[in-house]
Amino acid sequence: MRIAGEPVEAATGETLDILNPATAQVMTTTPAGGAEDVDRAVRAARRAFDDGPWPRMERSQRARVLHRFADHLEERMDALFRLETLNNGRPVRETRAQVGRLAEWFRYSAALLVAERTDVIPMPGPYLNYLLRHPFGVCGLLTPFNHPLMILAKSLAPAIATGNTVVIKPSELTPLTTLELADIAAEAGVPDGVINVVTGTGATAGKALAEHRDVAKLTFTGGTEVGRSIGVAAAKRFARATTELGGKSPVLIFEDAGLERAVKGAAFGAFIAAGQTCICGSRIIVHEAIYEEVVEGLAATAGALRLGDPSDERTQMGPLVADRQRRRVLGYVGIGAEEGGRVVTGGGVPQLEAPFDRGFFVEPTVIADVENEMRVAQEEIFGPVAVVVPFTDEEDGVRKANDIRFGLGSALWTRDVARAHRVAARIEAGMVWINDHHRLDPASPWGGLKDSGVGREGGWESFDEFTEIQSVTVRIAEDDVDWYGDDAAARLN
């Protein structure tokens, strides 16, 4: 753990084993932090906010530190993405690309910082009304196992840019790169206590952070039910919460999409990160005229993916993060078959050479003949399982895309420009990609609708998520006002 700039052990002395999911071997241990450790970290963050230099720096000075932080991240990129691969099992071809963009989020927040807007509100009469934005204080950032660094960067960059201090609780499965990032921040000149990290389980450390009275803002990325409980914990003390939760992204493929590019795009959306991502395009909704061709194309693409050592540049899909996740995914494959789905390819555990035969791998799986009401079409599986649902016309396709409780990401494939914009506007999702999938940028807001969460990361909206708005009204007329005079009634509003 990292508290007030120092590596510390858990108060209890207990530790957690950290596994390499590709081999199921223990790599190291981390402290099993609990409520006492969370309290210690929050108090350190509070001191750094109340008495430290960070929130009192000129915005341009904080921006320089953020740029330095970004420089250090770029210098350490190779070690970071390889550690990310070891800890969560994603192939290096994926982690290199993702970790290679981390610095962009800090540079973007630095740019917003020096260009920070001050809104002036038109107000009748001799008044000037403007808005100020103030940091909350201590923010709790609860991050998941699937994209440890990227998801952390999306919330950490705007949180500290706006002058907050933070306590990070990474997933107990994948904490290693978060600890490394905290050390890099310190080397870059981020003051002690601004970034604190408590490792531990969600049930202990995560719960304590969500419920801590001195945490004014929470962000959480993960499952919907846990996110709901975090929102309730925050609401009880009127703290703010931003949540990016579960998803079951529809991928609409129209008959004019262009078969080859649509199949490649849909396969990427379904199997990136072994399907362990909230915007996974796992619900592929295909026009009936090309349905069987798309199913065959997806099956061929899935069957050709290379599984194995994630550190091998040739590997295209890695393991799931834990054995319990593998059991869950295989269970859903069985449910899909019981419901009447046709397992076209995959559905089992691949035969790999040692030591990867002990890893948590699942074959990329395609299930056809799926009805939209089936559990495999409605519930988030969080693994490399794509279900393929037919639709008859545009109206039917949009209805099926929206007939679900989630609303995070979505994609549609078509060459008809008018249809693309028309359908995109009707999809109930926070992000819609047209002829693409999973594209993100620090300038673009990211977040969900319905049971997929509340709030946005990215863009100016990210600064709004980490600041309180204060309205300041100035009377600029020089004449005196008799507040209790005979003509004052119109003013007493």
N, C-alpha and C positions, 0 to 999 in steps of 0.2 A: 504494500500500500504506500501511498505518498500523501503525507499530511504536513502542511506548512513547509513544504520543500524538503522534507526528510523521509527516507524509507523507514517504515515502521511495521512491526508485527501486530497481529490481532491481540486485543486485550486478553483473550482467553488462551492465546498461544496455539490455537487450532489452525490447521491448514487444509487446503483442498488440493487434490491431485488434478493436474492439467494434462489431458491426453492429446496425443496426435491422432486425429480421427481416421487417418489413412492406415494406421497400423494398430490402433488401440493401445499403444504403449504410453506409459507415464513419462512425460518429458520433464516436468518440474512440479513444484507446489507453489501455491500462493496463500497468503493469510486468509482465514475464514472470518472476515470481519462481521461484527454484529452491531447492535444498537449503541453500545458504548463507543465503538470506533467511529460510527457515523456521527455521533454527538461531538466527538473530538474534532472530526473533520469540519463539521458545520461551524463549530466555534472558531476554528482557524480561518475559515472562509469569512466569517463575520468580522473577525478582527482585521483581516486584510481589507475588507470593504469599509469598515468604520474608521480605521486608523492608518491604513496603508496608502501608498501613492497611486495605485492603479486608477480608481475612479476619479481622482483629482488631477490626473495628467491632462494636459491639453490634448484635444482629439488628434492633432497631427503627431503628437509624441506617441500616443497609443498605436496609431497607424504605423509608425516606424517600427515599433516592436513587433507588430503583426507581420510586416514584410520580412523582418529578420527571422521570425518563426518560420515563415514560408520558405525562406532561403535554406534554413537548417533542414526542413522536411525534404526538400529537393536533394540536398546533399546526402541524406540518409535513406533515400528512397529504396535503394537496392536491399538494404538490410531489413527495412520495414516490410516490403511486400513479401520477402522470403519468410519472415517471421509470421506474417499473417497467413501464409500458405500452410506453414507447419501447425499453426494453432487452430485454424478452422477448416482446413482441407481443400480450399478452393485452389484450382490449378494456377501456376505462376502466370500463365497467359492472361488470366482474369485479374489476379491481384496486382500484377505489374501495371495494367491499364488503369485500374481503379485507384490504387495508391499513388500512381503518377499524377493524378489530378488533385490530390489533397490540397496542395498549396493554393490552388485557384480559389478555394473557399475563404482562406484567410486573406488573400490579396483582394478579393472582392469586398469583404467586410471592411478592410482598411480603406478601400476606395470610397465606400459609402460613408465611412466615418468622417473623412475630410470634406465630403460634399453634402454632409447631413443637412436635410431640409428643415427649415423653420416655417411652419404653416401660418399664414396670416389670414384671419377669418373676417370677411366683410360684416360689419356691425353698424346698424343705423345710428346716427348721431355722432357726436364728437368723441368717438372711442376707437382705440386700437386694441384688437384682440389677436393674440398670437399663442401658439402652442409650444411648450417645451416637453422634451422627452427625458425622463430620468431612469436610471437603472433600478431594478427591483431590489438588489442586494445579493442574497445568496440564492443561487439556482441549483437544483438537483437534476442531473442528467442521467437517465437510466437508459443504457444502450444494449442492443441485442447481439446475438452471436453471429449473425449472417454477414454483416458488413461492419465489423467493429470500428474501423478507422473512418470510413466514409460517413457513416451515420453520425458518428461523434463529431466530425468536422462540421457537418451541416448545422448542428446546434451550438457547438463550442465557439466557432468563429464569431457569430453575431452576439453570443452571450458575453464574451469577454470584450469584444469590440465596443459594446455599449456601456462598459464599465462595471459589469457584474463580476462577482466571484462565483466559483462553481465547486460542487462536489460531484464527482462522476462515479456511478456504480455500473461497471461493465458487466456483461454476462459472466457468470462464474465459469462458463465453458471456454471463453475466449478473451481473457483479460490481458494477455501479454503485450500486445501492441499498444493498448491504452496506457499501460505503465511506461512503456518506452516513449510514447508521445509526451507524457507529462515531463519526463526527464529532458526531452528535446526543448520543450517550452521553457524550462528553467535555464537551459544553456543559452537560449535566445534572448533572455532578459525579462521574461514574465516574472514578476515579483513572487516571492514565497507566499503561499496561502491563496493565491488567485485561482490556481488549479490544484485540486485535491482529488485523490482516487482512493476509494474504499472497495476492495475486492470482497466477495462473499456471495451468498445465495440471494435470490430474489425474496425468498420467504423471510430472511432475517435482515440483511443489510438493505435490500431494496425496500422492504416494508418500512423499516425505520427511517429511511430517507424520505419516503413519500409522506410519512406522518409527522415529520419533525416540524415543530412550531416555528422555527426560525428560517425555514426554507420558503421563500416567497414565490418561487416559480419552479415548476416541474416540466420536464420534457420526457416522454417515454415513447420508444418504438418497440412494438411487440404484439402479442396476441390481444384480441378484442376484450376478452373478459378480464385479464389483468389490467389492461388499460382503463377499463370501466372502474375497477376498484381504485386505481390511482386517481382518476378524476373525482371520485367520491371523497377520497381522503383529502384531496386539495380543497374541494368545495366546503368541507366542514370547517376549515379555517379561512375561507375566502382567498386561498392562494390561487394563482393562475396555473393552468396546465395546457400544454400542447401535446397531443397524442397522434402518432401515426401507427395505425393498427392493422388488423388483418385485411386481406384482400383475396379476390378470386377473379382476376382481371379477364374480361371478355376480349377475345380477339375475333373480330368480324372479318370474314373473307368473302368478298362478293365475287360473282362469276366473272367479272372483267379484271380481276386483280392482277393477272399474270401469275400462272401457277408456280413457276420455279421460285420467283422472288418471294411470293407469299408464303410458300412452304418453308423456305430458309428463314424468313423473318419470324414466322410463328414458332419454329423449332427453337430459335434463339431465345424468344420470349419465354418459352416453356422450360427450357433446360439450363439456362444460365444459372450459375451458382447451385447446380443440382436441384433447381426448383425451390431453393430456400430463400425466397425473397417475396416481400409482401405484394409486389406488383407483377409477380410471375404470371405470364399469360397462359394459364393452365386450362382455361375454358375456351376452346377454339370452336367458334360458331360459324359454320360453313354453308354457303348456298348449296341447295340440293343438287344443282346441275353439275357441280364439280366435287361433290362430297367424297366419293370413293377415290378420286384421283388425289385429293388432298390427304386422305387417310393413308393411302399407299406411300405418298411422298414423305409424310411425317414418320411413318414406320421405317422407311428406308434410311432417312436421316438419323433417327434415333438409334437404329441398329448399327450404324456405322460410327457412332461416337466412340472415341478411344478413352477408356477408363483405366485408372492405375495411379502410379506415383504422381502426386500433384506437383512435385518439384521438377518433373520431366516436362520440357517444353512441348513435347508431342501430346501430352495428356489434355483431353478436351473436357472431361467431366470428372470431378473428384467425389469423395465420399460425403455422406451426411455427417452432421457434426457430432452425433452421439448415437449409441445403440438404441436408446429409447425412441429417437426420431426415426431410425430405420424400421423398428417394429411398428410404429404408427403408420408409416407410409405403406409397408407391405400389408398391413391390416386394411387400409383403404383400397388397395388393389383387389383384395378378396371381396370387400363390400361391393365394389363396382361390378365384379363378375356375378355376385349373387343377385344384384339388382337387374341383371340382364345385359350388362355391357359386354362388349367383345374385346378381350385383350389381344391386340393385334401384334404387339411386340413387347418384350421386356416382362416386367412383373415379378422378377425374382432377384436373386443375389448373383452377381457375376463371378465366374471362376477366375481368380487372379493368382499370380505367383506370390510366394512369401516375400516380405512380411505383410503384403497388402491383402492377402487372403483373410487377415483378421480385422481389416478395416471395415468401416460402416457403409459399405457401398450398396447401392441399389441400381438395377438396370434402368436406363431411361425407358419409360413405359408409355404406350399409346393405347387408350381405351376408346373404341368406336361404339356406335349404336347407343349413345347416351342420350337420355331425355333430360330436359332441363330441371326436372323435379327430383332427380336422383341425388342422393347424398354426395356422390363424387363430383357432381356438378354444382352443388350448393355450399359445400364445406371446404375450408382451406386445408389442403393436404400438406403443403410445405415440403414437397419433394419432387423428384423428376417424373411426374405423372401428368400427362396431357389427356384431357377428355375432349372428344369431338362430337359436337351437337349440330344437327342439320337445321337449316331454316329455309322457308319458302320464298319470302319476298322481303323488301326493306322493312316493312312494318313489323313482320314477324321477327326479323333479326334484331331490331332495336328492342322489341318487347322482351325477347329472351336475354339480351345483354343486360337489361335493367332489372330483370326479375330475380333479384338476389339482395341480401341485406348489406353487402359490401359495396363500396364505391371509391376505390383508391385509383387504380390505373385502368387503362383500356387501350385497345388499338383497333384500327380498321384498315383493310387493304382493298383499294379500288383505284382504277385509273380515271374515274369520273369525278372531276373536280367539284362540280356542284353537289353531287351526292356526298362527297367526303366532308364538306363543310356543313351540309344539312344534317348528316347523321352525327357528326362530332358534337354539334350543339344539343342534340337530344340524349346523348349518353350521360348517365348519372355517375360521373366519376370526376375526381379532382384533376386528373391528367388524362388527356387523349392524345395518342400518337397516330398519325396518318402515314401509312406505308413505312413504319418503323416501330421500334419498341425500346423501352427502358432508356431513353435519352434524357439526361438531366444536365442542368447548368446552374451555377450559383445565382444567376440573375433571374431564374424562373421559379415562381412559387411552387411548392411541392406539398401536397397534403390530400386528405380524403374527404368524402361525403359519407353519410349514413353511418354504418357501424365501422367505418374505416378511419375514424378519428376526427379531431377538432384542431384547427389552427393550420398554419403554413410555415414551411421552412423555405428559405431562398428569397431573393429579391428584397425590395424595401420592406415587404411583409415580415421578413425575419427580424428586422430591427423593431418593428411594431410589437412582435411577440415577446421581446425581451426588455421592453421599456414601459413605464407608466406615462400617460399623457397628462400634462398639467396645462390648464387654460389660464392665461394671464390677460386681464382686461385693464386698460389704462384710459382714464378720462383725460383728453388732451385739450379741452376748452379751458380758458383762463377765468371765465366768470364764476362767481360763487353760486352755490346752489343752496336754497333754503329747503331742506328735505321735508319740512313739516309746514311749508307755506300753503296758501290756498290753491296754488296751481300744481302742487306736487303729486296729486293723485295718479296722474297718468304715468308717473315714474315708478310708483310703488308696485313693481311686478315681481 
